[in-house]
C-alpha cells in the first residue's frame, strides 16, 4: 500500500514539474533599463533559428505582445533589438520498479518471487533564449533562458510558446537591487 501511494505521489510530482518553465536570466548591471522605450527584432538572428517558420511566428508574436503590454513601442529604429534562438534535446527515462512477493525490491530481479515493472517515457526538453541588445552601445544587455518540456500536440503549441515567452520576459526589466 505504501509503495502504491509513493508511486502516485512521484507520478504527480513528475507531471507537475514537467509543465513548468524553468527560467534563468542575466543582465548588464550598468545598462539604463528605464531609458529603453522601443523594440525591434534582429531579423538575421531570428532567420537563423532552426525551427519551423510557424513556430518562429508564434515566438515573435508572443514576444511582441509581451513587450507591448509592458508599454514598449515597436519601431524601425529601436532602443532594443530582440533576438532569440532555440535548442531541443530528446530525453528517454527508464524506471525500473522491481519487487518480490514480500513487497520489497532487491538486486536486478534474481529470486524465486521476482516481479518487475519497467516504465519508459520519452520527452523533448526545449530551451528558448531571448537576447536584448542595446542598439546604441551594440551590446547584449539582458538574456533570459527558459527550459521545459515540449508538447508534440499542435493544439497546445500557441499556449506552450506563450508560456515560455511570458515566463522568461516576466523577469524583464530586472528588479533594482
LINHU-V577154 format. One line per field, one symbol per residue. psi: psi as a letter, one per 20 degrees, with the letter a starting at -180 (. if undefined). Layout:
BEGIN
psi=???
END
This chain:
BEGIN
psi=ghhgggggggggggghhhiqppppqqroijpmhiiphqqrqnghghhipmrqhghghggggggggggghijrppqhmrhpppqqrqqqpppppppoopqaiijqqqbjjprhkpoqppppqprppqpppppppohgilqpipppppqrqqqiphhjggggggggggggiijpqqqp.
END
